[in-house]
Amino acid sequence: MLPTEVSSRSSRRLILAQGAAVLGTAGLGLGLPALARAQSQRVRVGLMLPYTGTFAQLGNAIENGFRMALDEKGGKLGGRDVEFFKVDDESDPAKGVENANRLVQRDRVDVLVGTVHSGVQLGIQRVARESGVLNLIPNAGVHAATRAMCAPNVFRTSFTNSQPTLALGKPMVDRNHKRAVWITWKYAAGDEAFEGFKDGYTKAGGTIIKELGLPFPNVEFQALLTEIASLRPDAVACFFAGGGAAKFIRDYAAAGLKDRIPLYGSGFLTEGVLDAAGPAAEGIITTMHYSDSLETQRNKDFRLNYAKTFRLQPDVYAVQGYDTGLVLMAGANAVKGDLNNKQALYAAMRGVTVDSPRGKWTMSKAQNPVQDIYLRRVENKENKVIGIAAKALADSGAGCRLA
């Protein structure tokens, strides 16, 4: 049986029952000292993820993976039961601080798991740094989280936005695709994915002839696809994710570009969207820290258990959620459930070697994964591994002062 879940509405009733003193914190903004938390019988875990909009399927997969990791160990953290509090962040950066404060100040969570959207993560980051609450990032790759805005209580279990694309350039040049167009949504994740691509591609000898973008989450691609056709590059590289990625793949093929100009991308282009993208996705090459086709017993067991539990096939988002659970359990078990023992808790989480479906990985000094990046090609609705684009790739952690 899965751990207890408390929705946003029911958690409000719970808070009311706890008295006016707690209610008085609900509307507070930032600028507060780190919260002193009396340890209750249960570990209070806040899930701040997108449950509606273009990233909804990502949020659900992350939650599924996280819950599965805990459920495999009896649904406990360091011997303590778990209580969940959920907030739909709507992938809206304007609500990031408010929603994070709702979980931290009102619901009094011990751990905040979130989020997907990089802009929303910046809001969580502010709240985590000022409140001292433990924050585990299961997806958002915004650089600042483990660079200039890093904090001892913030751990990422996914990637930085530039990690997958940093490994993309050399495979493209190796295939004699030396003149490329880059296209993405113009927001934090897209800009930082471009940083990685530009670095890796130009160092490998490639030339970016045009950088194209459109506002997030706009999916009207036709004018930009027409421009790509007129530029006649050797290849196109991109960053898109979720429902927008599926539409871009279909539109790219419908514009007649699929068989003329090879399409490459950060692996999020083809994660969780292959059914929606259909035959248009066939042959796309991406770089990513996971592939459903990894031929390891660890991955096979994970995929079988996930499919049995949720009647769905897992993707990288489910793996990241699962690994978030593994990292949290490693820390909680090391301190026997005493999450107030922060120094020992954080040391255990920093020192963990995660036995993940993606392959074993470790934490960098900035508390971001050091991991292999796989080269993948879509074959028969599967992201098939065709090589390793980079071994044990670490983000620079530039500007982080943790170590």
C-alpha positions as CSV (number, residue, x, y, z in Angstrom):
1,M,0.0,0.0,0.0
2,L,1.3,3.5,-0.9
3,P,2.0,6.1,1.8
4,T,-0.8,8.4,3.0
5,E,-1.7,11.3,0.6
6,V,-3.2,14.6,1.6
7,S,-4.5,16.8,-1.1
8,S,-4.2,20.6,-1.0
9,R,-7.8,20.9,0.2
10,S,-7.6,18.3,2.9
11,S,-4.3,19.6,4.1
12,R,-6.0,23.0,4.7
13,R,-8.4,21.2,7.0
14,L,-5.5,19.5,8.7
15,I,-3.8,22.9,9.3
16,L,-7.0,24.4,10.7
17,A,-7.1,21.6,13.2
18,Q,-3.5,22.4,14.3
19,G,-4.5,25.8,15.5
20,A,-4.2,29.5,14.7
21,A,-0.4,29.6,15.4
22,V,0.3,27.6,12.3
23,L,-2.3,29.4,10.3
24,G,-0.5,32.6,11.0
25,T,2.4,31.5,8.8
26,A,0.3,30.7,5.7
27,G,0.4,34.1,4.1
28,L,4.0,35.0,5.0
29,G,6.4,35.8,2.2
30,L,10.2,35.4,2.1
31,G,12.7,36.9,4.4
32,L,12.0,34.5,7.2
33,P,14.7,32.7,9.1
34,A,15.1,28.9,8.5
35,L,12.1,27.2,10.0
36,A,12.6,25.2,13.2
37,R,10.6,22.1,12.8
38,A,9.5,19.7,15.6
39,Q,9.8,16.2,14.2
40,S,6.4,14.6,13.9
41,Q,5.7,10.8,13.7
42,R,5.4,11.1,9.9
43,V,7.7,12.6,7.3
44,R,5.8,15.3,5.5
45,V,6.7,15.3,1.8
46,G,5.4,18.1,-0.5
47,L,5.1,17.3,-4.2
48,M,5.2,20.5,-6.3
49,L,4.8,19.3,-9.9
50,P,2.8,20.1,-13.0
51,Y,-0.4,18.1,-13.1
52,T,-2.1,20.2,-15.8
53,G,-0.8,21.7,-19.1
54,T,1.9,20.6,-21.5
55,F,4.1,19.1,-18.8
56,A,1.3,17.2,-16.9
57,Q,2.5,13.8,-18.1
58,L,6.0,14.6,-16.8
59,G,4.7,15.5,-13.4
60,N,2.7,12.3,-13.1
61,A,5.6,10.1,-14.2
62,I,7.9,11.7,-11.6
63,E,5.3,11.2,-8.9
64,N,4.8,7.6,-9.9
65,G,8.5,6.9,-9.9
66,F,9.0,8.6,-6.5
67,R,6.2,6.7,-4.9
68,M,7.4,3.4,-6.3
69,A,10.9,3.8,-4.9
70,L,9.4,4.4,-1.4
71,D,6.8,1.6,-1.8
72,E,9.5,-0.9,-2.7
73,K,11.0,-0.3,0.8
74,G,7.7,-0.5,2.7
75,G,6.6,3.1,2.2
76,K,8.8,4.5,4.9
77,L,11.7,6.9,5.2
78,G,14.2,6.0,7.9
79,G,11.5,3.9,9.6
80,R,8.9,6.7,9.6
81,D,5.6,6.7,7.7
82,V,5.2,9.3,4.9
83,E,2.4,11.8,4.4
84,F,2.1,13.5,1.0
85,F,0.9,17.1,0.2
86,K,0.4,18.0,-3.4
87,V,0.3,21.3,-5.3
88,D,-0.1,21.7,-9.1
89,D,2.5,24.3,-10.1
90,E,0.9,24.7,-13.5
91,S,4.3,25.3,-15.0
92,D,3.7,28.9,-14.1
93,P,6.9,30.8,-12.8
94,A,4.7,33.6,-11.5
95,K,3.2,31.3,-9.0
96,G,6.5,29.5,-8.0
97,V,7.1,31.3,-4.7
98,E,3.5,31.3,-3.7
99,N,3.1,27.6,-4.3
100,A,6.3,26.7,-2.6
101,N,5.4,28.8,0.4
102,R,2.1,27.0,0.6
103,L,3.8,23.7,1.1
104,V,6.6,25.1,3.4
105,Q,4.8,27.6,5.5
106,R,1.2,26.2,5.5
107,D,1.6,22.5,5.1
108,R,4.9,22.4,7.1
109,V,6.6,19.9,4.8
110,D,9.9,18.4,5.8
111,V,10.9,17.7,2.2
112,L,9.8,19.6,-1.0
113,V,10.1,17.5,-4.2
114,G,9.9,19.7,-7.3
115,T,9.8,20.6,-10.1
116,V,9.8,20.2,-13.9
117,H,9.8,23.8,-15.3
118,S,13.1,25.7,-14.8
119,G,11.4,29.0,-14.3
120,V,9.2,27.6,-11.5
121,Q,12.3,26.0,-9.9
122,L,13.8,29.5,-9.4
123,G,10.8,30.3,-7.2
124,I,11.3,27.1,-5.2
125,Q,15.0,27.8,-4.9
126,R,14.3,31.2,-3.2
127,V,12.0,29.6,-0.7
128,A,14.3,26.6,-0.1
129,R,17.3,28.9,0.5
130,E,15.5,31.1,2.9
131,S,13.4,28.5,4.8
132,G,16.1,25.8,4.9
133,V,13.6,23.1,3.8
134,L,15.2,20.1,2.0
135,N,14.5,20.4,-1.7
136,L,15.0,17.6,-4.2
137,I,14.8,18.6,-7.9
138,P,13.5,15.6,-10.0
139,N,13.7,17.4,-13.3
140,A,14.2,21.2,-13.7
141,G,17.7,21.6,-15.2
142,V,18.1,25.4,-14.6
143,H,21.8,26.0,-14.1
144,A,21.5,28.4,-11.1
145,A,20.0,25.7,-8.9
146,T,23.4,23.9,-8.7
147,R,25.6,26.8,-9.7
148,A,25.3,30.4,-8.4
149,M,22.2,29.7,-6.3
150,C,23.3,26.4,-4.9
151,A,22.5,25.6,-1.3
152,P,23.4,22.7,1.1
153,N,19.7,21.7,1.3
154,V,19.1,21.6,-2.5
155,F,19.9,18.4,-4.4
156,R,19.2,17.6,-8.1
157,T,18.6,14.1,-9.3
158,S,18.2,14.8,-13.0
159,F,20.6,16.9,-15.0
160,T,21.5,20.5,-15.9
161,N,19.9,21.8,-19.0
162,S,23.3,21.9,-20.8
163,Q,24.4,18.3,-19.9
164,P,22.5,16.3,-22.6
165,T,23.2,18.9,-25.4
166,L,26.8,19.3,-24.4
167,A,27.2,15.7,-25.6
168,L,25.2,16.2,-28.8
169,G,27.6,18.2,-31.0
170,K,30.4,15.6,-31.6
171,P,28.1,12.8,-32.8
172,M,26.6,15.3,-35.3
173,V,30.0,16.4,-36.6
174,D,31.1,12.7,-36.7
175,R,28.1,12.2,-39.1
176,N,29.4,15.1,-41.3
177,H,26.6,17.4,-40.2
178,K,28.8,20.5,-39.8
179,R,26.2,23.3,-40.5
180,A,23.3,23.3,-38.1
181,V,20.2,25.4,-37.2
182,W,19.2,25.4,-33.5
183,I,15.6,25.8,-32.5
184,T,13.9,25.9,-29.1
185,W,11.4,27.6,-26.8
186,K,12.9,30.9,-25.5
187,Y,12.9,30.3,-21.8
188,A,15.5,29.3,-19.2
189,A,15.7,25.6,-20.2
190,G,15.9,26.3,-23.9
191,D,18.6,29.0,-23.5
192,E,20.7,26.8,-21.3
193,A,20.3,23.8,-23.5
194,F,21.6,26.0,-26.3
195,E,24.6,26.9,-24.2
196,G,25.6,23.2,-23.9
197,F,25.0,22.6,-27.6
198,K,26.9,25.6,-28.7
199,D,29.9,24.6,-26.6
200,G,30.0,21.0,-27.7
201,Y,29.2,21.5,-31.3
202,T,31.6,24.3,-32.0
203,K,34.4,22.6,-30.2
204,A,33.8,19.5,-32.4
205,G,34.2,21.7,-35.5
206,G,30.5,22.5,-36.3
207,T,29.0,25.9,-37.2
208,I,25.6,27.2,-36.0
209,I,24.2,29.1,-39.0
210,K,21.0,30.3,-37.2
211,E,19.4,30.2,-33.8
212,L,15.6,30.2,-33.9
213,G,13.2,30.5,-31.0
214,L,9.6,31.0,-30.0
215,P,8.0,31.8,-26.6
216,F,7.1,29.0,-24.2
217,P,4.7,27.2,-24.6
218,N,3.8,28.4,-28.2
219,V,3.6,25.5,-30.6
220,E,3.0,27.4,-33.9
221,F,6.1,26.2,-35.6
222,Q,5.2,26.7,-39.3
223,A,7.0,30.0,-40.0
224,L,10.2,28.7,-38.4
225,L,10.1,25.5,-40.3
226,T,9.7,27.4,-43.5
227,E,12.8,29.4,-42.6
228,I,14.7,26.2,-41.8
229,A,13.9,24.9,-45.3
230,S,15.2,28.0,-46.9
231,L,18.5,27.9,-44.9
232,R,19.2,24.3,-46.0
233,P,21.4,23.3,-43.1
234,D,23.1,19.9,-42.8
235,A,21.0,19.2,-39.7
236,V,18.7,20.7,-37.1
237,A,19.3,20.5,-33.4
238,C,16.6,21.4,-30.8
239,F,15.2,21.4,-27.3
240,F,11.5,20.7,-26.8
241,A,9.6,18.5,-24.3
242,G,6.2,17.1,-23.5
243,G,3.2,17.8,-25.7
244,G,5.0,20.6,-27.6
245,A,7.8,18.2,-28.6
246,A,5.3,15.7,-30.1
247,K,3.8,18.5,-32.2
248,F,7.2,19.8,-33.3
249,I,8.2,16.3,-34.5
250,R,4.9,15.9,-36.4
251,D,5.1,19.4,-37.9
252,Y,8.7,18.9,-38.9
253,A,7.7,15.8,-40.9
254,A,4.6,17.4,-42.3
255,A,6.7,20.3,-43.6
256,G,8.7,17.8,-45.7
257,L,11.9,18.2,-43.7
258,K,12.2,14.8,-42.1
259,D,13.8,13.1,-45.1
260,R,15.8,16.1,-46.2
261,I,17.4,17.5,-43.0
262,P,18.2,15.2,-40.1
263,L,16.7,16.1,-36.8
264,Y,18.7,15.9,-33.5
265,G,17.9,17.0,-30.0
266,S,18.2,16.8,-26.3
267,G,16.7,13.5,-25.3
268,F,13.6,15.2,-24.0
269,L,12.5,15.7,-27.6
270,T,11.5,12.0,-27.7
271,E,10.8,11.2,-24.1
272,G,7.3,10.0,-23.3
273,V,5.9,11.3,-26.6
274,L,6.7,8.6,-29.1
275,D,3.1,7.3,-29.3
276,A,1.9,10.9,-29.8
277,A,4.6,11.7,-32.4
278,G,3.9,8.5,-34.4
279,P,6.0,7.6,-37.4
280,A,7.4,11.1,-37.7
281,A,9.8,10.4,-34.8
282,E,11.5,7.4,-36.5
283,G,15.2,8.0,-37.0
284,I,15.6,11.0,-34.7
285,I,18.9,11.0,-32.8
286,T,19.1,12.4,-29.3
287,T,21.4,12.4,-26.3
288,M,20.2,11.6,-22.8
289,H,21.1,10.2,-19.5
290,Y,18.6,7.3,-19.8
291,S,17.1,5.1,-22.5
292,D,14.2,2.6,-22.1
293,S,16.3,0.1,-24.2
294,L,19.3,-0.1,-21.7
295,E,20.1,-3.8,-21.6
296,T,20.8,-4.1,-17.8
297,Q,19.0,-6.2,-15.3
298,R,18.5,-3.2,-13.1
299,N,16.6,-1.4,-15.9
300,K,14.6,-4.5,-16.9
301,D,13.5,-5.1,-13.4
302,F,12.5,-1.4,-12.9
303,R,10.5,-1.3,-16.2
304,L,8.7,-4.5,-15.3
305,N,7.8,-3.4,-11.8
306,Y,6.7,0.1,-13.0
307,A,4.5,-1.4,-15.8
308,K,2.9,-3.8,-13.3
309,T,2.2,-1.0,-10.8
310,F,0.9,1.8,-13.1
311,R,-0.1,-0.1,-16.3
312,L,2.2,2.4,-18.1
313,Q,5.7,2.2,-19.6
314,P,8.3,4.3,-17.7
315,D,10.3,7.1,-19.3
316,V,13.2,9.3,-18.1
317,Y,10.9,11.3,-15.9
318,A,9.8,8.2,-14.0
319,V,13.4,7.2,-13.6
320,Q,14.3,10.7,-12.2
321,G,11.3,10.5,-9.8
322,Y,12.5,7.0,-8.8
323,D,16.0,8.1,-8.2
324,T,14.8,11.1,-6.2
325,G,13.2,8.5,-3.9
326,L,16.4,6.5,-3.7
327,V,18.5,9.6,-2.7
328,L,16.0,10.7,-0.1
329,M,15.8,7.2,1.4
330,A,19.6,6.9,1.5
331,G,19.7,10.1,3.5
332,A,16.8,9.3,5.8
333,N,18.0,5.8,6.5
334,A,21.5,7.1,7.4
335,V,20.1,9.4,10.1
336,K,17.4,6.8,11.2
337,G,14.6,9.1,10.2
338,D,16.0,12.1,12.1
339,L,15.7,14.7,9.3
340,N,16.6,17.4,11.8
341,N,20.2,16.0,11.8
342,K,20.9,18.0,8.7
343,Q,24.7,17.8,8.6
344,A,24.6,14.0,8.6
345,L,21.6,13.9,6.3
346,Y,23.2,16.1,3.6
347,A,26.5,14.3,3.9
348,A,24.8,10.9,3.3
349,M,22.9,12.3,0.3
350,R,26.1,13.9,-1.2
351,G,28.0,10.6,-0.8
352,V,25.4,8.3,-2.2
353,T,26.1,6.1,-5.3
354,V,22.7,5.7,-6.8
355,D,22.0,2.2,-8.3
356,S,19.7,3.6,-10.9
357,P,17.9,2.1,-14.0
358,R,19.9,4.7,-15.9
359,G,23.2,3.2,-14.6
360,K,25.1,4.1,-11.4
361,W,25.7,7.7,-10.8
362,T,27.1,10.0,-8.1
363,M,26.6,13.5,-6.8
364,S,29.0,16.3,-7.8
365,K,30.2,18.8,-5.2
366,A,27.5,21.1,-6.3
367,Q,24.9,18.3,-5.7
368,N,24.1,17.5,-9.3
369,P,24.4,14.1,-11.0
370,V,27.7,12.9,-12.6
371,Q,26.4,10.5,-15.2
372,D,26.8,8.8,-18.5
373,I,25.0,10.4,-21.5
374,Y,23.7,7.9,-24.1
375,L,23.4,8.3,-27.8
376,R,20.0,7.2,-28.9
377,R,18.0,6.7,-32.1
378,V,14.2,6.3,-32.4
379,E,13.5,2.8,-33.7
380,N,10.0,1.3,-33.7
381,K,8.7,3.7,-31.0
382,E,11.7,3.1,-28.8
383,N,14.7,5.2,-27.9
384,K,17.4,2.7,-28.8
385,V,20.9,3.1,-27.4
386,I,23.5,3.2,-30.2
387,G,26.4,4.3,-28.1
388,I,27.6,6.4,-25.2
389,A,28.0,10.1,-26.2
390,A,29.9,11.0,-22.9
391,K,31.1,9.1,-19.9
392,A,30.5,10.4,-16.3
393,L,29.7,13.9,-17.5
394,A,29.6,16.5,-14.8
395,D,28.2,20.0,-14.9
396,S,30.7,22.7,-14.2
397,G,29.0,23.9,-11.0
398,A,30.3,27.3,-11.9
399,G,29.7,29.8,-9.1
400,C,28.6,27.2,-6.5
401,R,30.4,27.8,-3.1
402,L,29.4,24.6,-1.3
403,A,32.9,23.1,-1.5
